[in-house]
Amino acid sequence: MADDLAGVAHFLYEAGTLKQTRRTGWWMAGVRDPETVAEHSWRTSLIASIIAQLEGADPARAAFLAVWHDSQETRTGDVNYLGKKYSTEVDPQAVTADQVADMPEQLAVMVRDLVAEYEAKESREAICARDADKLECMLQGLEYRSQGYESAQRWIDNSRGRIVTETGQRLADELLTRGPLDWLRAALGEQPSA
């Protein structure tokens, strides 16, 4: 049994590298210590479940897709849009196939199928997960902008423009009217600042 799980053990250590892998696009906005891929993926999964529930899709499936959406970056790193201009296109499904090659087949099939579904952009859950990816980037941009990184506006605008679900669009519009600490003020019963 231990030999059957050796590939899984290797992958779990590999997945841990995403906790140190920075999202490199934010460096172009001047952010010195940007979020990691793991941090991004966690909130993307949360957002995916919310969008899917409100869109009438399966929230657990959408969150599950979002958990795995950047898992290939353990091998490729986070290549930002400018970097992609100069590198060959990475096939997330091929990277995933390599990552799961030594796992038990039933697990390997599940992971390959998840990544294929996300990349196909066809299921309602994949669409919700992809919107969550864009919405999380927009939200992170709003947080960075509030910390003084005015160049984050480019990421806010680009991400907002790529959201397709009605719920994602409405939620984006709502986030644009709020500040990152409005939730705290509301929880403390403070009056909104004018």
C-alpha positions as YAML, in Angstrom:
chain: A
units: angstrom
residues:
- id: 1
  name: MET
  ca: [0.00, 0.00, 0.00]
- id: 2
  name: ALA
  ca: [2.82, 2.44, 0.82]
- id: 3
  name: ASP
  ca: [4.25, 2.07, -2.70]
- id: 4
  name: ASP
  ca: [0.81, 2.92, -4.11]
- id: 5
  name: LEU
  ca: [0.92, 6.24, -2.30]
- id: 6
  name: ALA
  ca: [4.53, 7.20, -3.02]
- id: 7
  name: GLY
  ca: [3.45, 9.30, -6.03]
- id: 8
  name: VAL
  ca: [0.79, 10.99, -3.91]
- id: 9
  name: ALA
  ca: [3.34, 11.78, -1.20]
- id: 10
  name: HIS
  ca: [5.68, 13.28, -3.79]
- id: 11
  name: PHE
  ca: [2.86, 15.40, -5.21]
- id: 12
  name: LEU
  ca: [1.83, 16.69, -1.78]
- id: 13
  name: TYR
  ca: [5.36, 17.99, -1.21]
- id: 14
  name: GLU
  ca: [5.34, 19.39, -4.74]
- id: 15
  name: ALA
  ca: [2.01, 21.13, -4.13]
- id: 16
  name: GLY
  ca: [3.53, 22.77, -1.08]
- id: 17
  name: THR
  ca: [5.85, 24.76, -3.31]
- id: 18
  name: LEU
  ca: [2.84, 26.82, -4.37]
- id: 19
  name: LYS
  ca: [2.89, 28.33, -0.87]
- id: 20
  name: GLN
  ca: [6.19, 30.01, -1.84]
- id: 21
  name: THR
  ca: [5.50, 30.62, -5.54]
- id: 22
  name: ARG
  ca: [4.70, 34.31, -6.01]
- id: 23
  name: ARG
  ca: [2.23, 35.60, -8.58]
- id: 24
  name: THR
  ca: [4.76, 37.42, -10.73]
- id: 25
  name: GLY
  ca: [2.46, 39.84, -12.53]
- id: 26
  name: TRP
  ca: [2.09, 41.86, -9.34]
- id: 27
  name: TRP
  ca: [5.80, 42.73, -9.42]
- id: 28
  name: MET
  ca: [5.06, 44.80, -12.53]
- id: 29
  name: ALA
  ca: [2.54, 46.75, -10.45]
- id: 30
  name: GLY
  ca: [5.30, 47.44, -7.94]
- id: 31
  name: VAL
  ca: [4.10, 45.00, -5.28]
- id: 32
  name: ARG
  ca: [7.24, 43.88, -3.43]
- id: 33
  name: ASP
  ca: [5.80, 40.82, -1.72]
- id: 34
  name: PRO
  ca: [2.85, 39.64, -3.81]
- id: 35
  name: GLU
  ca: [0.45, 36.87, -2.92]
- id: 36
  name: THR
  ca: [1.41, 33.27, -3.60]
- id: 37
  name: VAL
  ca: [-0.26, 30.93, -6.04]
- id: 38
  name: ALA
  ca: [-1.61, 28.94, -3.07]
- id: 39
  name: GLU
  ca: [-3.16, 32.05, -1.52]
- id: 40
  name: HIS
  ca: [-4.72, 32.97, -4.85]
- id: 41
  name: SER
  ca: [-6.06, 29.44, -5.37]
- id: 42
  name: TRP
  ca: [-7.65, 29.30, -1.92]
- id: 43
  name: ARG
  ca: [-9.70, 32.46, -2.39]
- id: 44
  name: THR
  ca: [-10.47, 31.53, -6.00]
- id: 45
  name: SER
  ca: [-12.00, 28.27, -4.72]
- id: 46
  name: LEU
  ca: [-14.10, 30.14, -2.18]
- id: 47
  name: ILE
  ca: [-15.31, 32.60, -4.82]
- id: 48
  name: ALA
  ca: [-16.03, 29.76, -7.27]
- id: 49
  name: SER
  ca: [-18.35, 28.09, -4.76]
- id: 50
  name: ILE
  ca: [-20.20, 31.37, -4.23]
- id: 51
  name: ILE
  ca: [-20.60, 32.17, -7.92]
- id: 52
  name: ALA
  ca: [-21.67, 28.61, -8.73]
- id: 53
  name: GLN
  ca: [-24.29, 28.52, -5.98]
- id: 54
  name: LEU
  ca: [-25.79, 31.81, -7.14]
- id: 55
  name: GLU
  ca: [-25.63, 30.72, -10.80]
- id: 56
  name: GLY
  ca: [-27.42, 27.43, -10.10]
- id: 57
  name: ALA
  ca: [-24.31, 25.33, -10.77]
- id: 58
  name: ASP
  ca: [-22.65, 22.84, -8.42]
- id: 59
  name: PRO
  ca: [-20.65, 24.91, -5.91]
- id: 60
  name: ALA
  ca: [-18.57, 21.96, -4.68]
- id: 61
  name: ARG
  ca: [-17.56, 21.06, -8.24]
- id: 62
  name: ALA
  ca: [-16.69, 24.65, -9.12]
- id: 63
  name: ALA
  ca: [-14.55, 24.97, -5.97]
- id: 64
  name: PHE
  ca: [-12.91, 21.62, -6.74]
- id: 65
  name: LEU
  ca: [-11.98, 22.82, -10.23]
- id: 66
  name: ALA
  ca: [-10.61, 26.06, -8.79]
- id: 67
  name: VAL
  ca: [-8.44, 24.19, -6.27]
- id: 68
  name: TRP
  ca: [-6.59, 22.50, -9.14]
- id: 69
  name: HIS
  ca: [-6.63, 25.35, -11.69]
- id: 70
  name: ASP
  ca: [-3.03, 26.50, -11.11]
- id: 71
  name: SER
  ca: [-1.56, 23.26, -9.76]
- id: 72
  name: GLN
  ca: [0.68, 22.99, -12.82]
- id: 73
  name: GLU
  ca: [2.60, 26.06, -11.65]
- id: 74
  name: THR
  ca: [4.65, 23.81, -9.36]
- id: 75
  name: ARG
  ca: [6.48, 22.85, -12.55]
- id: 76
  name: THR
  ca: [6.15, 25.96, -14.70]
- id: 77
  name: GLY
  ca: [6.14, 28.76, -12.15]
- id: 78
  name: ASP
  ca: [3.69, 31.60, -12.46]
- id: 79
  name: VAL
  ca: [4.28, 33.03, -15.92]
- id: 80
  name: ASN
  ca: [2.66, 36.43, -16.26]
- id: 81
  name: TYR
  ca: [1.07, 37.71, -19.46]
- id: 82
  name: LEU
  ca: [4.20, 39.51, -20.65]
- id: 83
  name: GLY
  ca: [6.30, 36.40, -20.03]
- id: 84
  name: LYS
  ca: [3.85, 34.30, -22.05]
- id: 85
  name: LYS
  ca: [4.60, 36.50, -25.04]
- id: 86
  name: TYR
  ca: [8.15, 35.15, -25.09]
- id: 87
  name: SER
  ca: [7.66, 31.54, -24.08]
- id: 88
  name: THR
  ca: [6.01, 28.63, -25.78]
- id: 89
  name: GLU
  ca: [2.50, 27.84, -24.66]
- id: 90
  name: VAL
  ca: [2.44, 25.39, -21.75]
- id: 91
  name: ASP
  ca: [-0.23, 22.70, -21.97]
- id: 92
  name: PRO
  ca: [-1.75, 22.43, -18.47]
- id: 93
  name: GLN
  ca: [-3.11, 18.98, -19.28]
- id: 94
  name: ALA
  ca: [0.33, 17.68, -20.27]
- id: 95
  name: VAL
  ca: [1.89, 19.07, -17.10]
- id: 96
  name: THR
  ca: [-0.89, 17.51, -15.04]
- id: 97
  name: ALA
  ca: [-0.37, 14.15, -16.74]
- id: 98
  name: ASP
  ca: [3.29, 14.24, -15.70]
- id: 99
  name: GLN
  ca: [2.41, 15.30, -12.16]
- id: 100
  name: VAL
  ca: [-0.01, 12.41, -11.60]
- id: 101
  name: ALA
  ca: [1.82, 9.71, -13.57]
- id: 102
  name: ASP
  ca: [2.93, 7.85, -10.43]
- id: 103
  name: MET
  ca: [-0.35, 8.16, -8.56]
- id: 104
  name: PRO
  ca: [-2.95, 5.41, -8.28]
- id: 105
  name: GLU
  ca: [-4.87, 5.35, -11.56]
- id: 106
  name: GLN
  ca: [-8.26, 6.26, -10.06]
- id: 107
  name: LEU
  ca: [-6.72, 9.39, -8.54]
- id: 108
  name: ALA
  ca: [-4.72, 10.26, -11.66]
- id: 109
  name: VAL
  ca: [-7.84, 9.99, -13.82]
- id: 110
  name: MET
  ca: [-9.79, 12.25, -11.46]
- id: 111
  name: VAL
  ca: [-7.13, 14.98, -11.51]
- id: 112
  name: ARG
  ca: [-6.61, 14.79, -15.28]
- id: 113
  name: ASP
  ca: [-10.38, 15.02, -15.80]
- id: 114
  name: LEU
  ca: [-10.66, 18.06, -13.50]
- id: 115
  name: VAL
  ca: [-7.94, 19.94, -15.32]
- id: 116
  name: ALA
  ca: [-9.39, 18.99, -18.72]
- id: 117
  name: GLU
  ca: [-12.83, 20.24, -17.64]
- id: 118
  name: TYR
  ca: [-11.40, 23.53, -16.40]
- id: 119
  name: GLU
  ca: [-9.37, 24.05, -19.57]
- id: 120
  name: ALA
  ca: [-12.31, 23.17, -21.86]
- id: 121
  name: LYS
  ca: [-14.28, 26.15, -20.46]
- id: 122
  name: GLU
  ca: [-17.58, 24.44, -21.28]
- id: 123
  name: SER
  ca: [-19.25, 23.19, -18.09]
- id: 124
  name: ARG
  ca: [-21.17, 25.66, -15.95]
- id: 125
  name: GLU
  ca: [-18.84, 24.85, -13.08]
- id: 126
  name: ALA
  ca: [-15.72, 25.50, -15.16]
- id: 127
  name: ILE
  ca: [-17.14, 28.84, -16.29]
- id: 128
  name: CYS
  ca: [-17.85, 29.76, -12.65]
- id: 129
  name: ALA
  ca: [-14.34, 28.67, -11.61]
- id: 130
  name: ARG
  ca: [-12.75, 30.69, -14.40]
- id: 131
  name: ASP
  ca: [-14.81, 33.74, -13.41]
- id: 132
  name: ALA
  ca: [-13.68, 33.21, -9.83]
- id: 133
  name: ASP
  ca: [-10.06, 33.28, -11.03]
- id: 134
  name: LYS
  ca: [-10.64, 36.66, -12.67]
- id: 135
  name: LEU
  ca: [-12.68, 38.02, -9.77]
- id: 136
  name: GLU
  ca: [-9.99, 37.00, -7.27]
- id: 137
  name: CYS
  ca: [-7.37, 38.81, -9.34]
- id: 138
  name: MET
  ca: [-9.57, 41.91, -9.44]
- id: 139
  name: LEU
  ca: [-10.17, 41.70, -5.70]
- id: 140
  name: GLN
  ca: [-6.44, 41.33, -5.00]
- id: 141
  name: GLY
  ca: [-5.83, 44.34, -7.22]
- id: 142
  name: LEU
  ca: [-8.33, 46.38, -5.22]
- id: 143
  name: GLU
  ca: [-6.54, 45.39, -2.03]
- id: 144
  name: TYR
  ca: [-3.13, 46.28, -3.46]
- id: 145
  name: ARG
  ca: [-4.46, 49.60, -4.78]
- id: 146
  name: SER
  ca: [-5.76, 50.45, -1.31]
- id: 147
  name: GLN
  ca: [-2.21, 49.83, -0.02]
- id: 148
  name: GLY
  ca: [-0.87, 52.45, -2.40]
- id: 149
  name: TYR
  ca: [-0.05, 50.36, -5.47]
- id: 150
  name: GLU
  ca: [-1.88, 52.55, -7.98]
- id: 151
  name: SER
  ca: [-0.53, 50.50, -10.91]
- id: 152
  name: ALA
  ca: [-2.78, 47.64, -9.77]
- id: 153
  name: GLN
  ca: [-5.62, 49.48, -11.58]
- id: 154
  name: ARG
  ca: [-4.57, 47.77, -14.82]
- id: 155
  name: TRP
  ca: [-5.20, 44.34, -13.26]
- id: 156
  name: ILE
  ca: [-8.50, 45.51, -11.79]
- id: 157
  name: ASP
  ca: [-9.75, 46.75, -15.16]
- id: 158
  name: ASN
  ca: [-8.48, 43.78, -17.18]
- id: 159
  name: SER
  ca: [-9.90, 41.23, -14.76]
- id: 160
  name: ARG
  ca: [-13.27, 43.00, -14.55]
- id: 161
  name: GLY
  ca: [-13.54, 42.99, -18.33]
- id: 162
  name: ARG
  ca: [-13.07, 39.21, -18.54]
- id: 163
  name: ILE
  ca: [-15.83, 38.13, -16.14]
- id: 164
  name: VAL
  ca: [-18.75, 36.53, -17.99]
- id: 165
  name: THR
  ca: [-21.34, 35.23, -15.51]
- id: 166
  name: GLU
  ca: [-24.09, 37.54, -14.34]
- id: 167
  name: THR
  ca: [-23.26, 36.80, -10.70]
- id: 168
  name: GLY
  ca: [-19.56, 37.41, -11.29]
- id: 169
  name: GLN
  ca: [-20.27, 40.73, -12.98]
- id: 170
  name: ARG
  ca: [-22.67, 41.87, -10.27]
- id: 171
  name: LEU
  ca: [-20.25, 40.83, -7.55]
- id: 172
  name: ALA
  ca: [-17.40, 42.66, -9.29]
- id: 173
  name: ASP
  ca: [-19.50, 45.81, -9.46]
- id: 174
  name: GLU
  ca: [-20.33, 45.49, -5.76]
- id: 175
  name: LEU
  ca: [-16.67, 45.01, -4.83]
- id: 176
  name: LEU
  ca: [-15.77, 48.13, -6.79]
- id: 177
  name: THR
  ca: [-18.04, 50.19, -4.52]
- id: 178
  name: ARG
  ca: [-16.47, 48.89, -1.30]
- id: 179
  name: GLY
  ca: [-13.17, 49.21, 0.50]
- id: 180
  name: PRO
  ca: [-11.11, 46.31, 1.84]
- id: 181
  name: LEU
  ca: [-11.93, 47.22, 5.45]
- id: 182
  name: ASP
  ca: [-15.64, 47.95, 5.03]
- id: 183
  name: TRP
  ca: [-16.41, 44.45, 6.34]
- id: 184
  name: LEU
  ca: [-14.55, 45.24, 9.58]
- id: 185
  name: ARG
  ca: [-16.34, 48.53, 10.06]
- id: 186
  name: ALA
  ca: [-19.68, 46.78, 9.51]
- id: 187
  name: ALA
  ca: [-18.76, 43.98, 11.96]
- id: 188
  name: LEU
  ca: [-17.87, 46.59, 14.59]
- id: 189
  name: GLY
  ca: [-21.09, 48.54, 13.97]
- id: 190
  name: GLU
  ca: [-19.24, 51.63, 12.80]
- id: 191
  name: GLN
  ca: [-20.82, 54.10, 10.43]
- id: 192
  name: PRO
  ca: [-19.43, 54.06, 6.89]
- id: 193
  name: SER
  ca: [-17.03, 56.90, 6.18]
- id: 194
  name: ALA
  ca: [-18.38, 59.53, 3.80]
...
